Amino acid sequence: MIGNSAPIIHECWDTNKERGVSAMPGGINCQIEECHHNDGAGMCRANSIEVRSSVVDKKCNMSENTCCETFKPKLS
């Protein structure tokens, strides 16, 4: 975590069950090969994701200003 950045962009698909969404939709691309949730073909297989701002002022204006909080390192 950089500074005291609180989540600003937050999509937790598990919390959307009341809206009829029971699982995270498919098609979430992940190019982080070191992540446990990456299926090896570039797709995220996590049950839910959380994305937040990674900048101090919490104002994102490019993808580099975001951070996937769902990242979990692969065990070797």
CYANA upper distance limits for C-alpha pairs under 8 A (distance plus 0.5 A):
  1 MET  CA      5 SER  CA      7.41
  1 MET  CA     54 SER  CA      7.74
  2 ILE  CA     54 SER  CA      6.62
  2 ILE  CA     55 VAL  CA      7.40
  2 ILE  CA     56 VAL  CA      7.55
  3 GLY  CA     56 VAL  CA      6.68
  4 ASN  CA     56 VAL  CA      7.74
  5 SER  CA     53 SER  CA      7.26
  5 SER  CA     54 SER  CA      7.07
  5 SER  CA     55 VAL  CA      7.38
  5 SER  CA     56 VAL  CA      6.47
  5 SER  CA     57 ASP  CA      8.40
  5 SER  CA     58 LYS  CA      7.16
  6 ALA  CA     52 ARG  CA      7.77
  6 ALA  CA     53 SER  CA      7.87
  6 ALA  CA     58 LYS  CA      8.34
  7 PRO  CA     51 VAL  CA      7.67
  7 PRO  CA     52 ARG  CA      4.90
  7 PRO  CA     53 SER  CA      6.53
  8 ILE  CA     51 VAL  CA      8.47
  8 ILE  CA     52 ARG  CA      5.71
  8 ILE  CA     53 SER  CA      6.06
  8 ILE  CA     58 LYS  CA      7.11
  9 ILE  CA     50 GLU  CA      8.26
  9 ILE  CA     51 VAL  CA      6.11
  9 ILE  CA     52 ARG  CA      5.21
  9 ILE  CA     53 SER  CA      6.92
 10 HIS  CA     50 GLU  CA      5.91
 10 HIS  CA     51 VAL  CA      5.87
 10 HIS  CA     52 ARG  CA      6.61
 11 GLU  CA     49 ILE  CA      6.89
 11 GLU  CA     50 GLU  CA      5.99
 11 GLU  CA     51 VAL  CA      7.17
 12 CYS  CA     16 ASN  CA      7.78
 12 CYS  CA     48 SER  CA      6.05
 12 CYS  CA     49 ILE  CA      5.99
 12 CYS  CA     50 GLU  CA      6.20
 13 TRP  CA     17 LYS  CA      8.12
 13 TRP  CA     21 VAL  CA      7.67
 13 TRP  CA     22 SER  CA      8.06
 13 TRP  CA     23 ALA  CA      6.70
 13 TRP  CA     24 MET  CA      5.68
 13 TRP  CA     47 ASN  CA      8.23
 13 TRP  CA     48 SER  CA      5.72
 13 TRP  CA     49 ILE  CA      7.43
 14 ASP  CA     21 VAL  CA      8.23
 14 ASP  CA     22 SER  CA      7.14
 14 ASP  CA     23 ALA  CA      6.80
 14 ASP  CA     24 MET  CA      7.72
 14 ASP  CA     47 ASN  CA      7.93
 14 ASP  CA     48 SER  CA      6.49
 16 ASN  CA     20 GLY  CA      7.27
 16 ASN  CA     21 VAL  CA      5.88
 16 ASN  CA     22 SER  CA      7.53
 17 LYS  CA     21 VAL  CA      5.26
 17 LYS  CA     22 SER  CA      5.56
 17 LYS  CA     23 ALA  CA      8.41
 23 ALA  CA     47 ASN  CA      7.02
 23 ALA  CA     48 SER  CA      7.89
 24 MET  CA     46 ALA  CA      8.45
 24 MET  CA     47 ASN  CA      6.52
 24 MET  CA     48 SER  CA      6.24
 24 MET  CA     49 ILE  CA      8.48
 27 GLY  CA     43 MET  CA      7.38
 27 GLY  CA     44 CYS  CA      8.37
 28 ILE  CA     43 MET  CA      6.36
 28 ILE  CA     44 CYS  CA      6.02
 29 ASN  CA     42 GLY  CA      6.22
 29 ASN  CA     43 MET  CA      5.11
 29 ASN  CA     44 CYS  CA      6.37
 30 CYS  CA     38 ASN  CA      6.73
 30 CYS  CA     42 GLY  CA      5.54
 30 CYS  CA     43 MET  CA      5.66
 30 CYS  CA     44 CYS  CA      5.89
 31 GLN  CA     38 ASN  CA      8.12
 31 GLN  CA     42 GLY  CA      5.92
 31 GLN  CA     43 MET  CA      8.19
 32 ILE  CA     38 ASN  CA      7.35
 32 ILE  CA     42 GLY  CA      8.28
 33 GLU  CA     38 ASN  CA      6.69
 33 GLU  CA     40 GLY  CA      7.30
 33 GLU  CA     42 GLY  CA      8.09
 34 GLU  CA     38 ASN  CA      8.15
 34 GLU  CA     73 PRO  CA      6.35
 34 GLU  CA     74 LYS  CA      6.16
 35 CYS  CA     71 PHE  CA      6.33
 35 CYS  CA     72 LYS  CA      5.87
 35 CYS  CA     73 PRO  CA      5.30
 35 CYS  CA     74 LYS  CA      5.82
 36 HIS  CA     71 PHE  CA      7.87
 36 HIS  CA     72 LYS  CA      5.89
 36 HIS  CA     73 PRO  CA      5.90
 36 HIS  CA     74 LYS  CA      4.79
 36 HIS  CA     75 LEU  CA      7.98
 37 HIS  CA     44 CYS  CA      5.91
 37 HIS  CA     45 ARG  CA      5.57
 37 HIS  CA     46 ALA  CA      5.83
 37 HIS  CA     71 PHE  CA      7.92
 37 HIS  CA     72 LYS  CA      7.56
 38 ASN  CA     42 GLY  CA      6.60
 38 ASN  CA     43 MET  CA      6.09
 38 ASN  CA     44 CYS  CA      5.33
 38 ASN  CA     45 ARG  CA      6.73
 39 ASP  CA     43 MET  CA      6.10
 39 ASP  CA     44 CYS  CA      6.86
 39 ASP  CA     45 ARG  CA      6.91
 46 ALA  CA     70 THR  CA      8.25
 48 SER  CA     70 THR  CA      8.25
 49 ILE  CA     68 CYS  CA      7.87
 49 ILE  CA     69 GLU  CA      7.78
 49 ILE  CA     70 THR  CA      5.92
 50 GLU  CA     68 CYS  CA      6.51
 50 GLU  CA     69 GLU  CA      5.81
 50 GLU  CA     70 THR  CA      6.23
 51 VAL  CA     66 THR  CA      7.12
 51 VAL  CA     67 CYS  CA      6.03
 51 VAL  CA     68 CYS  CA      5.06
 51 VAL  CA     69 GLU  CA      6.23
 51 VAL  CA     70 THR  CA      8.08
 52 ARG  CA     66 THR  CA      6.06
 52 ARG  CA     67 CYS  CA      5.83
 52 ARG  CA     68 CYS  CA      7.11
 52 ARG  CA     69 GLU  CA      7.52
 53 SER  CA     58 LYS  CA      5.89
 53 SER  CA     59 LYS  CA      7.70
 53 SER  CA     60 CYS  CA      6.89
 53 SER  CA     65 ASN  CA      6.37
 53 SER  CA     66 THR  CA      5.09
 53 SER  CA     67 CYS  CA      6.61
 54 SER  CA     58 LYS  CA      7.46
 54 SER  CA     65 ASN  CA      5.71
 54 SER  CA     66 THR  CA      5.60
 54 SER  CA     67 CYS  CA      6.13
 55 VAL  CA     59 LYS  CA      7.50
 55 VAL  CA     60 CYS  CA      7.76
 55 VAL  CA     65 ASN  CA      6.38
 55 VAL  CA     66 THR  CA      8.19
 60 CYS  CA     65 ASN  CA      5.80
 60 CYS  CA     66 THR  CA      7.45
 61 ASN  CA     65 ASN  CA      7.36
 62 MET  CA     66 THR  CA      8.18
